[in-house]
Amino acid sequence: MKRKDDHIREALAQPTQSNDFDRVRFLHRAIPAVAVPDVDTSVVCFERRFAYPVYINAMTGGTAQAKTINEKLAKVAKRFGLMMASGSCSVAIKNPRSAPTFTPIRTLNPEGFVVANIGISAPVSYAQKAVELLRANALQVHMNAPQEVAMDEGDRDFSFWRANLKAMMDAVDVPIIAKEVGFGMSRETMEDLQTLGVDYIDVSGRGGTNFIAVENARSDAPITGFENHGLSTVESLLEAKALQGMHVFASGGVRHAYDVVKALALGADMVGMSKFFLTLATTYESDEIERRVAALLDDIRKIMAVLDCADITSLRRLDMLYDADVEAFIRQRKAHHSPSQ
Ligand SMILES: Cc1cc2nc3c(=O)[nH]c(=O)nc-3n(C[C@H](O)[C@H](O)[C@H](O)COP(=O)(O)O)c2cc1C
């Protein structure tokens, strides 16, 4: 399973960049009236109250290094009550000997909210087995067409994806979250997913880990010029605004607490981070990871107090300012969807 360790190495090697979260601003409130300790960061999702709106997003499994990462992150998930997703479970189903690299996500956090992960092209039985493996509370089904074509050994046939997703939804008895892996989702995609009966999406947009770049770095035949493909997480959240009844998770390029707060203000139900947690798990031991995650969560509270928001509902009511590029995106998409077009 060299590929899994390649992904970790290449993802860590990518520089953290400026992204669309930097092109979205809040109006400053110079006289807030909220005390930091009184800020309530909790959210209700899947009929459970989470103390924090941050989750550890899908990453890894299948290798010794992946096992260590999963163990460290499961401990921190338990400590703060964070939702945690596994990496794609296919490898553990194909080769049950690698299952112990995934199972600590559940065994170290028996009461936690654990999300299994599987690719949209996997057999339906894999989706069921992934849920069983982790006694998962939900299942992420990842849709990663740009990554597949950039991967020498990747899939080339997407024609059965929609039917397969529908079959997975019929076969699995936990909620399914349809998830991108860093290229975002348009409103059209979200509407297609809604038509298929999906109630939960993780838009996972551009701006952070770039899987075309990861695969290009591993490939003998890289697809040059393709790395900028996709919608950013901010754009994807703006696309989701018109949708009724969809639960929207935001991930992709969420670098720190300020990005988390912006994603929530843009309408996200919860906010996922992968690279942030990967960096912690590959750099520090558990005590220091815990300290740094506590700092992230505390920063969310501090920023919310400055914004005069005592809870996440108030955050969602804030007016936001957009830089010219994001503004142009909003204008073009509004024109596209307007009935006169
Ligand atoms: C090393 C690594 C492995 C990943 N493996 C998976 C995976 O198995 N399934 C999945 O849905 N997403 C996977 N992802 C994608 C993340 O869940 C996330 O969508 C993406 O990295 C963007 O978030 P980020 O910018 O915070 O890293 C992986 C990400 C990383 C860094």
The ligand as a MOL file (V3000), in Angstrom:
LIG
                    3D

  0  0  0     0  0            999 V3000
M  V30 BEGIN CTAB
M  V30 COUNTS 31 33 0 0 0
M  V30 BEGIN ATOM
M  V30 1 C -3.2510 12.0530 3.0310 0
M  V30 2 C -4.6630 12.2810 2.6280 0
M  V30 3 C -5.4640 11.1970 2.3010 0
M  V30 4 C -6.8020 11.3850 1.9520 0
M  V30 5 N -7.5910 10.2820 1.7090 0
M  V30 6 C -8.9250 10.4490 1.5130 0
M  V30 7 C -9.7960 9.3360 1.4240 0
M  V30 8 O -9.3910 8.1780 1.5460 0
M  V30 9 N -11.1170 9.5670 1.2050 0
M  V30 10 C -11.6220 10.8450 1.0880 0
M  V30 11 O -12.8240 11.0230 0.9330 0
M  V30 12 N -10.8020 11.9120 1.1600 0
M  V30 13 C -9.4930 11.7500 1.3840 0
M  V30 14 N -8.6840 12.8510 1.5030 0
M  V30 15 C -9.2370 14.1950 1.2090 0
M  V30 16 C -9.6570 14.9710 2.4390 0
M  V30 17 O -10.6770 14.3130 3.1660 0
M  V30 18 C -10.1070 16.4040 2.0790 0
M  V30 19 O -11.2650 16.3240 1.2820 0
M  V30 20 C -9.0300 17.1750 1.3320 0
M  V30 21 O -7.7450 16.8320 1.8160 0
M  V30 22 C -9.1910 18.6810 1.4610 0
M  V30 23 O -9.0430 19.1020 2.8070 0
M  V30 24 P -7.6990 19.8220 3.3630 0
M  V30 25 O -7.4160 20.9780 2.4470 0
M  V30 26 O -8.0540 20.2090 4.7710 0
M  V30 27 O -6.6020 18.8000 3.3350 0
M  V30 28 C -7.3460 12.6920 1.8810 0
M  V30 29 C -6.5230 13.7860 2.2270 0
M  V30 30 C -5.2300 13.6030 2.5970 0
M  V30 31 C -4.4040 14.7900 2.9760 0
M  V30 END ATOM
M  V30 BEGIN BOND
M  V30 1 1 1 2
M  V30 2 1 2 3
M  V30 3 2 2 30
M  V30 4 2 3 4
M  V30 5 1 4 5
M  V30 6 1 4 28
M  V30 7 2 5 6
M  V30 8 1 6 7
M  V30 9 1 6 13
M  V30 10 2 7 8
M  V30 11 1 7 9
M  V30 12 1 9 10
M  V30 13 2 10 11
M  V30 14 1 10 12
M  V30 15 2 12 13
M  V30 16 1 13 14
M  V30 17 1 14 15
M  V30 18 1 14 28
M  V30 19 1 15 16
M  V30 20 1 16 17
M  V30 21 1 16 18
M  V30 22 1 18 19
M  V30 23 1 18 20
M  V30 24 1 20 21
M  V30 25 1 20 22
M  V30 26 1 22 23
M  V30 27 1 23 24
M  V30 28 2 24 25
M  V30 29 1 24 26
M  V30 30 1 24 27
M  V30 31 2 28 29
M  V30 32 1 29 30
M  V30 33 1 30 31
M  V30 END BOND
M  V30 END CTAB
M  END
